[in-house]
Amino acid sequence: MWILLAAALIASSAAAEPPGGALAGERYRVLVSTDAGGTDPDDLQSLVHLLLYADLFDIEGLVSSPYGPGRREHILEVIGVYERDYPKLRTHSPAYPEPGALRAMTRQGALESPGAAGVAKPTDGSNWIVRCARRQDPRPLYVLVWGGLEDLAQALHDAPDILPKLRVYWIGGPNKMWSVDAYDFIERSHPRLWMIEANATYRGWFTGGDQSGEWGNAAFVATHVAGRGAMGNYFASHLKGVIKMGDTPSVGYLLRGNPADPSQPGWGGSFVRLWEDRKTVFDRITTEADEVEAFSVVEFNLPLQQGMKREHSARMIVDGRVPLVAANDGRTLRFRFSPRDAKVWSYEIRSEFAGLDGLSGRFTAVPPSMAKTRRIAASHPNWWTDDPGPGVAEGIHPGAKTVNQWRGAFLRSFAQRFRRCE
């Protein structure tokens, strides 16, 4: 009886696992755009995760799209660590890509902001995205964006014909705050892009779920990662040996679930269609009473004051740390921002033009109402974002439970992969 009961429980657990994905034998084309080596080392952890599962994918590109100091060399650094474990990994699967092949597909993306236009000039990284998307392969190209959207925006600008081939999973949130101009260009110019905009769902990879015992963010690394090959030690050397891997849900999305349908459950979360009116435009200095939607786009189009010229510089400093450079069209100054948290945001304008310098204001970012989120944006038929339902929020993070409900499953799988490096 006990044997039968145990078998029934195992079968029940297996049935609960989302079907489909690379672990079920599907093979996807993948290109990763990452800010690895930049302001947050969690991308380095995510690259280790990607490479441990690299035998399951056709990886076609690794593009350095940094905010801050991240460069192509940081991706090459992780490939060098992978190379040390490569002989052992090959004994488990001959499909692991050769380190030299990975190096050959690693490209440098944009190093400078494109400004208010959201696009500027082609980069080696943006050209590589175009080249991969135009390959004669009937399968779509999954572009996993872990940082800024600048290289993707430039690729779409230069080669709009690639749009039908692309399936984009973007880790937004803070990246949207820093990459808002490229985002605005894509959202306005390419509304039919197939896009998952994960502004908070990704947090389920390290927030909530089963954190007991060996499955805690620090305990897992100490128990299942450290000491397991070069990649295990490299992973454990970052973020004080604590899991963050905030970009890894994009890989998990392809490992377990049905990537063709973002509404379905999977390791990378489930999502809802984008809703209308996610942009707010002001023509004045705002106050705390002015409300905007968290993770939306906020524009300030301020009329030029008498005597101000195009050559007069102006910056808006948000929260004392996020600089926004003005776009001056001769009539208005435009500042664009995306608030990553629901809270009161403050800003101050600094300019060599005395009439502007020192002007300050505030606005309040709030979660969208459920009524608003039901007004689906028909203009963006393939655009998906975090599920706003309160039942799948982890604290203040909408959609995070659609990822962390699978925490035990994806961490057990990850632990098994590290054993390949022993």
C-alpha positions as CSV (number, residue, x, y, z in Angstrom):
1,M,0.0,0.0,0.0
2,W,2.8,2.4,0.9
3,I,4.6,1.7,-2.3
4,L,1.5,2.4,-4.3
5,L,0.8,5.6,-2.3
6,A,4.4,6.8,-2.9
7,A,4.1,6.0,-6.6
8,A,0.8,7.9,-6.8
9,L,2.4,10.9,-5.1
10,I,5.4,10.9,-7.5
11,A,3.0,10.7,-10.5
12,S,0.9,13.6,-9.0
13,S,4.1,15.7,-8.6
14,A,5.2,14.9,-12.2
15,A,1.8,15.8,-13.5
16,A,2.0,19.2,-11.8
17,E,5.2,20.0,-13.6
18,P,4.5,22.3,-16.7
19,P,4.8,20.2,-19.9
20,G,6.9,21.1,-22.8
21,G,10.2,23.1,-23.2
22,A,13.8,22.2,-23.9
23,L,13.9,19.7,-21.1
24,A,11.1,17.8,-22.9
25,G,13.1,17.7,-26.1
26,E,12.2,20.9,-27.9
27,R,15.2,22.8,-29.3
28,Y,15.1,26.6,-29.5
29,R,17.3,29.1,-31.2
30,V,18.6,31.5,-28.6
31,L,20.4,34.9,-28.6
32,V,21.2,36.6,-25.3
33,S,21.7,40.3,-24.8
34,T,23.3,41.0,-21.4
35,D,24.8,43.7,-19.3
36,A,27.1,41.2,-17.6
37,G,29.9,42.8,-15.7
38,G,27.9,46.0,-15.3
39,T,26.3,47.4,-12.1
40,D,24.9,44.0,-11.0
41,P,26.8,40.7,-11.1
42,D,23.7,38.6,-11.2
43,D,24.1,38.4,-15.0
44,L,27.3,36.4,-14.4
45,Q,25.3,33.9,-12.4
46,S,22.7,33.7,-15.1
47,L,25.4,33.1,-17.8
48,V,26.7,30.1,-15.7
49,H,23.1,28.8,-15.6
50,L,22.7,29.3,-19.4
51,L,26.0,27.5,-20.2
52,L,25.1,24.5,-17.9
53,Y,22.0,24.0,-20.1
54,A,23.7,25.0,-23.4
55,D,23.5,21.4,-24.8
56,L,19.7,21.9,-25.0
57,F,19.7,25.0,-27.1
58,D,21.1,26.3,-30.4
59,I,22.8,29.4,-29.0
60,E,23.5,31.8,-31.8
61,G,24.7,35.0,-30.1
62,L,25.9,36.5,-26.9
63,V,25.8,40.3,-27.1
64,S,27.2,42.7,-24.5
65,S,24.5,45.4,-24.1
66,P,25.7,47.2,-21.0
67,Y,24.5,49.9,-18.7
68,G,27.8,51.0,-17.0
69,P,31.1,49.1,-17.2
70,G,30.0,45.7,-18.6
71,R,31.8,44.7,-21.7
72,R,32.2,41.8,-24.1
73,E,35.3,40.7,-22.1
74,H,33.0,39.8,-19.1
75,I,31.1,37.3,-21.3
76,L,34.4,35.9,-22.5
77,E,35.5,35.5,-18.9
78,V,32.5,33.2,-18.2
79,I,33.2,31.3,-21.4
80,G,36.7,30.7,-20.1
81,V,35.4,29.3,-16.9
82,Y,33.0,27.1,-18.9
83,E,36.0,25.9,-21.0
84,R,37.6,24.4,-17.8
85,D,34.5,22.3,-17.2
86,Y,33.9,21.5,-20.8
87,P,35.6,18.1,-21.0
88,K,33.5,16.8,-18.1
89,L,30.3,18.3,-19.5
90,R,31.0,16.6,-22.9
91,T,30.9,13.2,-21.2
92,H,27.3,13.9,-20.3
93,S,26.2,15.4,-23.6
94,P,28.1,15.8,-26.9
95,A,25.8,18.7,-27.8
96,Y,27.6,21.2,-25.5
97,P,28.9,23.9,-27.8
98,E,32.7,24.3,-28.1
99,P,34.1,27.3,-26.2
100,G,35.6,28.6,-29.4
101,A,32.2,28.7,-31.1
102,L,30.8,30.6,-28.2
103,R,33.6,33.1,-28.3
104,A,33.1,33.6,-32.1
105,M,29.4,34.6,-31.5
106,T,30.1,37.0,-28.7
107,R,29.7,40.6,-29.8
108,Q,30.0,44.1,-28.3
109,G,26.8,46.2,-28.3
110,A,26.1,49.8,-27.7
111,L,28.3,51.6,-25.2
112,E,26.6,55.0,-25.3
113,S,23.0,56.1,-24.8
114,P,21.2,56.7,-28.1
115,G,19.4,59.7,-26.6
116,A,15.8,60.5,-26.8
117,A,15.4,58.9,-30.2
118,G,16.0,55.5,-28.8
119,V,18.3,54.6,-31.7
120,A,21.5,56.0,-33.1
121,K,24.0,53.9,-35.2
122,P,24.5,50.2,-35.7
123,T,26.8,48.3,-33.4
124,D,28.5,44.9,-33.8
125,G,25.9,43.6,-31.5
126,S,22.9,45.0,-33.3
127,N,24.2,43.8,-36.6
128,W,24.7,40.3,-35.2
129,I,21.0,40.3,-34.1
130,V,20.0,41.1,-37.6
131,R,22.3,38.4,-39.1
132,C,21.0,35.7,-36.8
133,A,17.3,36.7,-37.4
134,R,17.8,36.5,-41.1
135,R,19.2,33.0,-41.1
136,Q,17.3,30.5,-43.2
137,D,15.8,28.6,-40.3
138,P,12.0,28.1,-39.9
139,R,12.2,28.4,-36.2
140,P,11.8,31.8,-34.4
141,L,14.8,33.4,-32.7
142,Y,14.3,33.8,-29.0
143,V,16.1,37.0,-27.9
144,L,16.6,37.0,-24.1
145,V,17.4,40.6,-23.1
146,W,19.0,40.9,-19.6
147,G,19.9,44.5,-19.8
148,G,19.2,47.5,-22.0
149,L,17.1,47.3,-25.2
150,E,19.4,49.6,-27.3
151,D,20.9,46.9,-29.5
152,L,17.5,45.3,-30.1
153,A,16.0,48.7,-30.9
154,Q,18.8,49.4,-33.3
155,A,18.4,46.0,-35.0
156,L,14.7,46.6,-35.5
157,H,15.3,50.2,-36.8
158,D,17.9,49.0,-39.3
159,A,16.1,45.8,-40.4
160,P,12.4,45.9,-39.6
161,D,11.9,42.8,-41.8
162,I,13.3,40.7,-38.9
163,L,10.4,41.4,-36.6
164,P,8.3,38.3,-37.5
165,K,11.2,36.1,-36.6
166,L,11.8,37.5,-33.1
167,R,10.5,36.3,-29.8
168,V,11.7,38.6,-27.1
169,Y,11.8,37.9,-23.3
170,W,13.0,41.1,-21.6
171,I,13.9,41.5,-18.0
172,G,12.5,45.0,-17.5
173,G,12.0,46.7,-14.2
174,P,15.2,48.6,-13.4
175,N,16.4,47.9,-16.9
176,K,13.4,49.8,-18.3
177,M,14.2,52.7,-16.1
178,W,17.7,53.0,-17.6
179,S,16.6,52.0,-21.2
180,V,13.4,53.9,-21.4
181,D,14.2,55.7,-24.7
182,A,14.9,52.5,-26.6
183,Y,11.8,50.9,-25.0
184,D,9.7,53.9,-26.2
185,F,11.0,53.6,-29.7
186,I,10.2,49.9,-29.9
187,E,6.8,50.2,-28.3
188,R,5.8,53.1,-30.7
189,S,7.5,51.9,-33.9
190,H,7.1,48.2,-33.6
191,P,3.8,47.5,-31.7
192,R,3.4,44.1,-33.3
193,L,6.6,42.7,-31.9
194,W,6.3,39.4,-29.9
195,M,7.5,40.6,-26.6
196,I,7.4,39.5,-22.9
197,E,8.0,42.5,-20.7
198,A,8.8,41.0,-17.3
199,N,9.1,44.0,-14.9
200,A,8.6,42.1,-11.7
201,T,7.8,38.4,-12.5
202,Y,11.5,37.6,-12.7
203,R,11.9,38.3,-8.9
204,G,10.2,34.9,-8.3
205,W,13.5,33.2,-9.1
206,F,15.0,34.4,-5.8
207,T,12.0,35.8,-3.8
208,G,9.5,33.6,-2.1
209,G,8.8,30.0,-2.9
210,D,10.4,27.1,-0.9
211,Q,13.3,28.8,0.9
212,S,13.6,26.1,3.6
213,G,16.8,24.3,4.4
214,E,19.1,23.6,1.4
215,W,16.7,25.5,-0.9
216,G,17.5,28.9,0.7
217,N,19.3,31.4,-1.6
218,A,22.6,31.1,0.4
219,A,22.2,27.5,1.5
220,F,21.6,26.2,-2.0
221,V,24.9,27.7,-3.2
222,A,26.8,26.3,-0.2
223,T,25.2,22.8,-0.6
224,H,24.8,22.3,-4.3
225,V,27.1,24.8,-6.1
226,A,30.4,25.7,-4.3
227,G,33.1,23.2,-5.1
228,R,31.4,21.7,-8.1
229,G,33.8,22.5,-10.9
230,A,35.2,25.8,-12.1
231,M,31.7,27.1,-12.8
232,G,30.4,26.2,-9.3
233,N,33.2,28.0,-7.7
234,Y,32.8,31.0,-10.0
235,F,29.1,31.2,-9.4
236,A,29.7,31.0,-5.6
237,S,32.2,33.8,-5.8
238,H,29.6,36.4,-6.8
239,L,27.0,38.2,-4.6
240,K,28.6,36.7,-1.5
241,G,27.5,33.2,-2.5
242,V,23.8,34.1,-2.6
243,I,21.4,33.3,-5.5
244,K,19.9,36.2,-7.4
245,M,20.1,35.2,-11.1
246,G,17.4,37.8,-11.9
247,D,17.7,37.2,-15.6
248,T,17.5,33.4,-15.4
249,P,13.7,33.2,-15.7
250,S,14.1,34.0,-19.4
251,V,16.1,30.7,-19.7
252,G,13.7,28.9,-17.5
253,Y,10.9,30.0,-19.7
254,L,12.4,27.9,-22.5
255,L,13.3,25.0,-20.3
256,R,9.9,24.1,-18.9
257,G,6.5,25.2,-20.3
258,N,5.0,26.2,-23.7
259,P,7.1,29.2,-24.9
260,A,4.6,29.8,-27.8
261,D,1.9,30.8,-25.3
262,P,3.0,33.2,-22.5
263,S,-0.3,32.7,-20.7
264,Q,0.5,29.1,-19.9
265,P,2.5,28.0,-16.7
266,G,6.2,27.5,-16.9
267,W,9.4,28.0,-15.1
268,G,9.8,31.5,-16.5
269,G,6.4,32.6,-15.3
270,S,3.0,33.2,-17.0
271,F,1.9,36.6,-18.4
272,V,-1.1,38.6,-19.5
273,R,-1.6,40.8,-22.6
274,L,-0.5,44.4,-22.4
275,W,-3.2,46.9,-21.5
276,E,-3.9,50.4,-22.8
277,D,-2.8,53.8,-21.6
278,R,0.6,52.9,-20.1
279,K,2.1,56.3,-20.9
280,T,1.5,59.6,-19.2
281,V,2.5,62.9,-20.6
282,F,2.8,66.2,-18.6
283,D,3.3,69.7,-19.9
284,R,4.2,71.1,-16.5
285,I,6.0,70.5,-13.3
286,T,4.1,67.9,-11.3
287,T,3.2,67.4,-7.7
288,E,2.8,64.4,-5.4
289,A,-0.9,64.4,-6.3
290,D,-0.1,63.5,-9.9
291,E,-0.4,59.7,-10.3
292,V,1.2,57.5,-13.0
293,E,1.4,53.8,-13.4
294,A,4.4,51.9,-11.9
295,F,6.6,50.5,-14.7
296,S,5.0,52.7,-17.3
297,V,6.5,55.6,-19.3
298,V,6.3,59.1,-18.0
299,E,7.1,62.1,-20.3
300,F,7.6,65.7,-19.4
301,N,7.1,68.0,-22.4
302,L,7.9,71.4,-20.9
303,P,7.4,74.5,-23.1
304,L,10.7,76.4,-23.7
305,Q,10.9,79.5,-21.6
306,Q,11.5,82.8,-23.3
307,G,15.2,83.4,-23.9
308,M,16.1,79.7,-23.8
309,K,18.0,78.4,-26.8
310,R,18.8,75.0,-28.2
311,E,22.4,75.2,-27.0
312,H,21.3,75.6,-23.3
313,S,21.7,72.2,-21.6
314,A,19.2,70.8,-19.2
315,R,19.0,67.6,-17.1
316,M,16.4,66.2,-14.9
317,I,17.8,64.3,-11.9
318,V,15.2,61.8,-10.6
319,D,15.5,60.4,-7.1
320,G,18.8,62.2,-6.8
321,R,20.5,59.5,-8.9
322,V,18.9,59.0,-12.3
323,P,20.0,61.6,-14.8
324,L,17.7,62.3,-17.8
325,V,19.1,64.5,-20.6
326,A,16.6,66.8,-22.3
327,A,15.6,66.6,-25.9
328,N,15.2,70.1,-27.2
329,D,13.2,70.5,-30.5
330,G,13.1,74.3,-30.3
331,R,9.6,74.4,-28.8
332,T,9.7,72.0,-25.8
333,L,12.1,70.2,-23.5
334,R,11.3,66.5,-23.3
335,F,12.3,64.2,-20.4
336,R,11.3,60.5,-20.4
337,F,11.4,58.2,-17.4
338,S,10.0,54.8,-16.2
339,P,9.3,54.5,-12.5
340,R,10.3,51.0,-11.4
341,D,8.6,51.1,-8.0
342,A,5.2,52.2,-6.7
343,K,6.2,55.2,-4.5
344,V,6.6,59.0,-4.6
345,W,9.4,60.0,-6.9
346,S,11.1,63.4,-6.7
347,Y,13.1,65.3,-9.4
348,E,15.0,68.5,-9.9
349,I,16.1,70.2,-13.1
350,R,19.6,71.4,-13.5
351,S,20.4,73.8,-16.3
352,E,22.7,76.6,-17.3
353,F,19.5,78.5,-18.2
354,A,18.6,80.3,-15.0
355,G,14.9,80.1,-15.5
356,L,15.0,76.3,-15.4
357,D,17.8,75.6,-13.0
358,G,16.5,74.4,-9.6
359,L,12.9,73.7,-10.6
360,S,11.7,70.6,-8.8
361,G,8.6,68.4,-8.6
362,R,7.2,65.1,-7.5
363,F,4.8,62.4,-8.8
364,T,3.4,59.2,-7.4
365,A,3.7,55.9,-9.1
366,V,0.9,53.5,-8.3
367,P,-0.1,49.9,-9.4
368,P,-2.7,49.9,-12.1
369,S,-6.3,49.1,-11.2
370,M,-7.7,45.7,-12.2
371,A,-10.3,47.4,-14.3
372,K,-7.6,49.2,-16.3
373,T,-5.6,46.0,-16.9
374,R,-8.6,44.4,-18.5
375,R,-8.6,47.0,-21.3
376,I,-6.3,45.0,-23.6
377,A,-4.2,47.0,-26.1
378,A,-5.4,45.8,-29.5
379,S,-2.5,47.7,-31.1
380,H,0.0,45.4,-29.4
381,P,-1.4,41.9,-30.1
382,N,1.7,40.0,-29.2
383,W,3.0,42.0,-26.2
384,W,2.8,40.4,-22.7
385,T,3.6,41.6,-19.2
386,D,3.3,40.7,-15.5
387,D,0.0,39.2,-14.3
388,P,-1.4,41.9,-12.0
389,G,-3.7,39.5,-10.1
390,P,-3.2,39.8,-6.3
391,G,-3.1,36.0,-6.0
392,V,0.1,35.7,-8.0
393,A,2.0,38.6,-6.4
394,E,4.9,38.0,-4.0
395,G,4.6,40.9,-1.7
396,I,4.8,44.0,-3.9
397,H,6.1,42.1,-6.9
398,P,3.3,41.3,-9.4
399,G,3.5,37.9,-11.1
400,A,6.4,36.6,-9.0
401,K,4.5,33.6,-7.8
402,T,4.1,32.3,-11.3
403,V,7.8,31.7,-11.1
404,N,8.5,30.8,-7.5
405,Q,5.8,28.1,-7.4
406,W,8.4,26.0,-9.4
407,R,11.4,26.9,-7.2
408,G,11.9,23.4,-6.0
409,A,11.8,21.9,-9.5
410,F,14.1,24.4,-11.2
411,L,16.7,24.4,-8.3
412,R,16.7,20.5,-8.2
413,S,17.4,20.5,-11.9
414,F,20.1,23.2,-11.5
415,A,21.8,21.1,-8.8
416,Q,21.8,18.1,-11.0
417,R,23.5,20.1,-13.8
418,F,26.3,21.2,-11.4
419,R,27.1,17.6,-10.6
420,R,28.2,17.3,-14.3
421,C,31.1,19.5,-13.4
422,E,32.4,17.3,-10.6
